[in-house]
């Protein structure tokens, strides 16, 4: 994948900030307050997700349907919501962009919903490795024995992670 180029960036209006934060609250609840700021910029790029700069740092990603913290946002402001925890054997693969497979998942927070973003974290220290889209609800994922559970969209070392602004 080629390096992300920021075509332009601009400060978004207060009404757009309110809409973005409303989407964020829908996904992560009260933890959205960690990302509240008077100055949020949108970086115009060629990626599938929108990148939002909170105080000049790429802390949020969003689509038309949802908003979620980027990996940098999760490292800076850890949140307990929407967690899928993988074992040590899966860390290397997930950190390189692989989808999270059910045999490697050790726990799933009950607020995981199909089609919504989740953070994939490692078991020992709880550090975020990837952001993905849950393919199933938490209850079904718990019963699942094999197969993909989370489709990776942003991982450590990818272009969004390495974005310098």
Buried (B, 14 or more C-beta within 10 A) or exposed (E): EEEBEBEEBEEBEEEEBEBBBEBBBEBBBEBBEBBEBEEBBBBBBEBEBBBBBBEEBBBBBBBEEBBBBBBBBBBBBBBEBBBBBBBEEBBEBBBBBBBBBBBBBEEBBEBBBEEBBBBBBBBEEEBBBBBBBBBBBBEBBBEBEEEBBBEBBBBBEBBBBEBEE
